[in-house]
Amino acid sequence: MKRLATRALCGLIIAAVLGACTGAESVAAPPGTSAAASASVAKPSVVAVVTHYYRAIVGREYRQAFGYLAPGATGPDGRKLTLRSFLRLANMLDGLGGPVTRFSVGVYRSEVVMTITRVRYGPYHAHLRVVRISRGWAIASVDRI
């Protein structure tokens, strides 16, 4: 029963996220090129930060991925993400949809939209809000991992 409720919640989130994606203008950069481009810059770009974040997710290095979140970053429910809640969310989504196998980045005016593929879900979108911090950029909120 709990698994069914979780899947229903995930389905609602997917529907809301997909609805928010229509009509946006993309300034996308492929994951391989963004890391190389950011290597020569002292402060990583938004694309570099979210690319490194999702590379850690693909590698199931969730503690490393958590390091890309800003202090006070929020999750899908709007609550502050702690390492513990982030790990719980990541493992729950891996259990339901399988691990993330690939991703692509789309940068829009107010957010970053990731297209992510999981073994059992196929492709879906995650929205990340980023904020400028002293060392460059950090992820302030995520609606999916």
C-alpha positions in Angstrom: 0.0 0.0 0.0 2.8 2.4 0.9 4.5 1.6 -2.4 1.3 2.3 -4.3 0.9 5.7 -2.5 4.6 6.6 -3.3 4.1 5.7 -7.0 0.9 7.8 -7.1 2.8 10.7 -5.5 5.7 10.3 -8.0 3.1 10.2 -10.9 1.6 13.5 -9.7 5.0 15.1 -9.4 5.9 13.9 -12.9 2.6 15.3 -14.3 3.2 18.7 -12.6 6.8 18.9 -13.7 6.0 18.0 -17.3 3.3 20.6 -17.4 5.7 23.2 -16.2 8.2 22.4 -19.0 6.1 23.4 -22.0 7.0 26.5 -23.9 10.4 27.1 -22.3 13.3 28.3 -24.3 16.4 26.1 -23.9 20.0 27.1 -23.7 21.2 23.5 -23.3 24.8 22.3 -23.1 25.8 18.6 -23.3 27.2 17.1 -20.1 30.6 16.3 -21.7 31.3 19.8 -22.9 30.1 21.7 -19.8 32.7 20.1 -17.6 35.5 20.9 -20.0 34.3 24.5 -20.4 34.1 25.1 -16.7 37.6 23.7 -16.0 39.2 26.9 -17.2 37.0 29.2 -15.0 37.6 29.7 -11.3 33.9 29.6 -10.4 31.9 26.8 -12.0 28.9 27.7 -14.2 25.4 26.6 -13.4 25.6 23.9 -16.0 28.9 22.6 -14.5 27.4 22.4 -11.0 24.3 20.5 -12.0 26.3 18.3 -14.3 28.6 17.3 -11.5 25.6 16.8 -9.2 24.0 14.4 -11.7 27.2 12.6 -12.4 27.4 11.9 -8.7 23.7 10.7 -8.8 24.5 8.4 -11.8 27.4 7.0 -9.9 25.2 6.6 -6.8 27.6 8.8 -4.9 24.7 10.5 -3.0 26.9 12.0 -0.2 29.0 13.7 -2.9 25.8 14.9 -4.7 24.4 16.4 -1.5 27.6 18.6 -1.4 26.3 20.5 -4.4 23.2 21.6 -2.5 23.0 25.0 -1.0 22.6 25.3 2.8 18.8 25.1 3.4 18.1 23.5 0.1 14.6 22.1 -0.2 13.2 18.8 -1.6 10.0 17.9 -3.4 7.9 18.5 -0.4 9.3 22.0 0.2 11.1 21.0 3.4 14.8 21.5 4.0 16.9 18.6 2.8 19.2 17.0 5.3 21.8 14.5 4.3 19.6 11.8 5.9 16.4 12.9 4.1 18.4 13.3 0.8 19.8 9.8 1.1 16.3 8.4 1.9 14.8 10.2 -1.1 17.6 9.0 -3.5 17.3 5.4 -2.3 13.5 5.4 -2.5 13.6 6.7 -6.1 16.3 4.1 -7.0 14.0 1.4 -5.5 11.0 2.6 -7.5 12.4 3.7 -10.8 15.9 2.1 -10.8 19.1 4.0 -10.8 19.6 7.1 -13.0 21.3 5.9 -16.2 21.7 9.2 -18.1 20.8 12.9 -18.1 20.9 16.1 -20.1 20.8 19.7 -19.0 18.5 22.6 -20.1 19.2 26.0 -18.6 16.2 28.4 -18.6 15.9 31.9 -17.2 14.7 31.0 -13.7 15.6 27.3 -13.4 17.6 24.3 -14.7 15.6 21.5 -16.2 17.2 18.1 -16.2 16.0 15.3 -18.4 16.8 12.1 -16.5 16.5 8.5 -17.5 15.9 5.7 -15.0 15.7 2.0 -15.9 12.0 1.6 -15.0 10.7 5.1 -15.6 12.4 6.0 -18.8 13.0 9.8 -19.3 11.4 12.4 -17.0 12.2 15.9 -15.9 13.6 17.4 -12.7 13.6 21.1 -12.0 16.4 22.6 -10.0 16.5 26.2 -8.7 20.1 27.5 -8.3 21.5 30.3 -6.2 24.8 32.2 -6.4 27.1 31.6 -3.5 30.7 32.7 -2.7 32.2 29.7 -4.6 29.9 30.0 -7.6 26.6 28.2 -7.7 24.7 25.8 -5.6 21.4 24.0 -5.9 18.7 25.6 -3.7 15.8 23.2 -4.5 15.0 20.0 -6.3 11.7 18.5 -7.1 13.1 15.1 -8.2 16.4 13.3 -8.1 
